[in-house]
Amino acid sequence: MSNNWYELVNDDSLEQGDIFKEVNVVIPTTELLNGDSDTIDVIAYDVIILTQSCDLDNSKTPWVQVTPITPLSEMQKISEVFGHKKPLESLRRGHEAKYHLINECTISGYEEEICLVDFRNVFTVPFNYIKDKASIGNNRLRLKSPYKEHLSQAYAKFFMRVGLPSDIPSFR
């Protein structure tokens, strides 16, 4: 059953793989960075926590890494690439380092379709902000093991990529 990927959490604990809806992320504008303005952009994303659970325990970090998750059907509206079987199968197999798929959830009242995790857009948000969102008391989804470790491994593979200036020639 696909809902074996998830569990419901209704406390203020935080772990890698926790999914939060409508997390406000502050995006500094170029004008702000240049000192020409005090304007910032705030964008709300549905996110999944990437920070290791051991770093979240006992408030060991002031910041939490999160990345957006988007239902696959929404991505298919943005780019037709996500509507074709070959690229989808490549995603499913983990061949696209910048993306990771998490399975649908069928827990009653918390249904979610397959979602795309986008490692190209990783944000840090204050630990206390996420902790406050967790303490509101609403149930949220959390990836269970080994799916959260699979997410972590996919992120590590994206982060550790090395581009070589020249490669070994093809064996044709």
GIJO-V550369 format. One record per backbone hydrogen bond with DSSP energy under -0.5 kcal/mol. NH is the residue of the N-H (numbers start at 1). CO is the residue of the C=O. Records with the same first field share a line. If there is no record, write none. Layout:
NH->CO + CO
This chain:
4->1
5->2
6->3
7->142
9->140
17->49
18->15
19->141
20->47
23->45
24->22
25->43
27->41
28->26
29->39
33->29
34->30
35->32
36->31
37->31
41->27
43->25
45->23 + 43
47->20 + 45
48->67
49->18
50->65
51->65
55->52
56->52
57->53
59->56
60->55 + 57
64->125
66->123
67->48
68->121
69->46
70->116
72->114
74->71
75->71
76->72
77->73
78->74
79->75
82->79
83->80
84->81
88->84
89->85
90->86
91->87
92->88
93->89
94->91
95->90
97->95
99->96
100->117
102->115
105->112
110->107
112->105
115->102
116->70
117->100 + 115
118->68 + 116
119->98 + 117
120->98
121->118
123->66
125->64
127->62
130->126
131->127
132->128
133->129
134->130
135->131
136->132 + 133
137->134
140->9
142->7
143->17
144->5
147->144
148->144
150->146
151->147
152->148
153->149
154->150
155->151
156->152
157->153
158->154
159->155
160->156
161->158
164->162
172->170
